[in-house]
């Protein structure tokens, strides 16, 4: 799914919209593009483009082909193609994307580490491997820790 370098975002497809008044908790999976202006607390796994609007508040690990951030995201982002942070974008977490595919606009904020990889690896969402600690931080396996550094706590 994310290992195919030929795959690009389907910009022309039908976009799913999560409005300002919407709040979602849990795992969100989608194959088409998605625009988020509401709140999401959980994990997002998209085979396409995710656009995060200025009113959005996302507390999640995000995997997508292309990620555009213009709101607040607390969590790690994995883009298999491009990651763009617009002027109102604020990321509190680590980001991973292919070489030359990170765009940070003036005014944007990333509080975390940036990892450049040819193909960002997808984390397993199995609860036994990524269990939530009592402080709400994710515990990652040794293999994942080697891949993403200290992604479980990006501020340390």
C-alpha positions as CSV (number, residue, x, y, z in Angstrom):
1,X,0.0,0.0,0.0
2,X,2.6,2.6,1.0
3,X,5.6,0.9,-0.5
4,X,4.6,1.6,-4.1
5,X,6.7,4.6,-5.4
6,X,4.5,4.8,-8.5
7,X,1.4,5.7,-6.5
8,X,0.4,9.3,-6.3
9,X,-2.4,11.2,-4.6
10,X,-5.8,11.1,-6.5
11,X,-6.4,14.8,-6.4
12,X,-9.3,14.6,-8.8
13,X,-11.3,12.0,-6.8
14,X,-14.2,12.6,-4.6
15,X,-13.1,14.1,-1.3
16,X,-14.5,13.1,2.0
17,X,-15.1,16.1,4.2
18,X,-15.0,16.2,8.0
19,X,-16.5,19.5,9.0
20,X,-15.7,21.9,11.9
21,X,-18.5,20.6,14.1
22,X,-17.4,17.0,13.8
23,X,-15.4,15.1,16.4
24,X,-14.1,11.6,15.7
25,X,-12.4,9.2,18.1
26,X,-10.8,6.0,16.9
27,X,-9.1,4.7,13.8
28,X,-10.0,6.4,10.5
29,X,-9.2,4.4,7.3
30,X,-9.8,5.8,3.8
31,X,-8.8,5.1,0.2
32,X,-9.9,8.5,-1.3
33,X,-8.7,12.0,-0.5
34,X,-10.0,13.5,2.7
35,X,-10.3,17.1,4.0
36,X,-10.4,17.6,7.8
37,X,-11.6,20.8,9.5
38,X,-12.9,19.1,12.7
39,X,-11.3,17.1,15.5
40,X,-9.9,13.6,15.3
41,X,-8.4,11.7,18.2
42,X,-7.0,8.3,17.1
43,X,-5.1,7.0,14.0
44,X,-5.5,8.0,10.4
45,X,-4.5,5.7,7.5
46,X,-5.2,7.0,4.0
47,X,-4.1,5.6,0.6
48,X,-4.5,9.1,-0.8
49,X,-4.2,12.8,0.2
50,X,-5.1,14.2,3.6
51,X,-5.7,18.0,3.8
52,X,-5.9,19.4,7.4
53,X,-7.6,22.8,7.5
54,X,-6.8,25.7,9.8
55,X,-9.6,24.9,12.3
56,X,-8.6,21.2,12.6
57,X,-7.2,19.7,15.8
58,X,-5.8,16.2,15.2
59,X,-4.3,14.0,17.9
60,X,-3.2,11.0,15.8
61,X,-0.6,9.1,14.0
62,X,-1.1,9.8,10.3
63,X,-0.1,7.6,7.3
64,X,-0.9,8.9,3.8
65,X,0.5,9.4,0.3
66,X,0.4,13.2,0.6
67,X,-0.3,15.2,3.8
68,X,-1.1,19.0,3.8
69,X,-1.1,20.6,7.2
70,X,-2.7,24.0,7.8
71,X,-4.1,23.2,11.3
72,X,-2.8,21.6,14.5
73,X,-1.5,18.0,14.6
74,X,-0.2,16.2,17.7
75,X,1.3,13.0,16.5
76,X,3.7,11.5,14.0
77,X,3.2,11.9,10.3
78,X,4.3,9.5,7.6
79,X,4.0,10.6,4.0
80,X,4.9,8.2,1.2
81,X,5.0,11.1,-1.3
82,X,4.9,14.7,-0.1
83,X,4.4,16.5,3.2
84,X,3.5,20.2,3.1
85,X,3.1,22.4,6.2
86,X,1.3,25.7,5.3
87,X,1.7,29.0,7.3
88,X,-1.0,28.1,9.9
89,X,0.3,24.5,10.3
90,X,1.6,23.4,13.6
91,X,2.9,19.8,14.1
92,X,3.9,18.5,17.5
93,X,5.5,15.2,16.6
94,X,7.9,13.7,14.1
95,X,7.5,13.7,10.4
96,X,8.8,11.2,7.8
97,X,8.8,11.6,4.0
98,X,10.9,10.8,0.9
99,X,14.0,13.0,0.1
100,X,13.1,16.4,-1.3
101,X,9.4,16.0,-0.5
102,X,9.1,18.2,2.6
103,X,7.7,21.7,2.1
104,X,7.6,24.1,5.1
105,X,6.1,27.5,4.5
106,X,7.0,30.6,6.4
107,X,5.2,30.7,9.7
108,X,4.7,27.0,9.9
109,X,5.9,25.1,13.0
110,X,7.2,21.6,13.4
111,X,8.1,20.6,17.0
112,X,9.8,17.3,16.5
113,X,12.3,15.5,14.2
114,X,12.2,15.3,10.4
115,X,13.2,11.9,8.9
116,X,13.9,11.5,5.3
117,X,13.4,8.0,3.9
118,X,12.8,6.6,0.4
119,X,9.7,4.8,1.6
120,X,8.5,5.8,5.1
121,X,7.6,2.6,6.9
122,X,4.0,2.0,8.0
123,X,3.6,1.3,11.7
124,X,1.5,-1.7,12.8
125,X,-1.6,-0.6,14.6
126,X,-1.8,-3.8,16.6
127,X,-2.5,-2.8,20.2
128,X,0.0,-5.4,21.6
129,X,2.8,-3.6,19.7
130,X,1.7,0.0,20.1
131,X,0.0,0.0,23.5
132,X,-0.9,3.3,25.1
133,X,1.0,4.0,28.3
134,X,-0.6,5.5,31.3
135,X,0.6,8.9,30.2
136,X,-1.0,8.6,26.8
137,X,2.2,8.1,25.0
138,X,2.7,5.3,22.5
139,X,5.2,2.6,23.2
140,X,6.9,1.4,20.0
141,X,8.8,-1.8,19.3
142,X,12.6,-1.9,19.0
143,X,12.3,-2.2,15.2
144,X,10.1,0.9,15.1
145,X,12.3,2.8,17.5
146,X,15.3,2.3,15.1
147,X,13.1,3.5,12.3
148,X,11.7,6.6,13.8
149,X,14.1,7.5,16.6
150,X,12.3,8.7,19.7
151,X,8.9,9.1,18.1
152,X,7.0,7.9,21.2
153,X,8.0,11.2,22.9
154,X,9.2,13.7,20.3
155,X,9.9,16.4,22.8
156,X,12.6,14.5,24.6
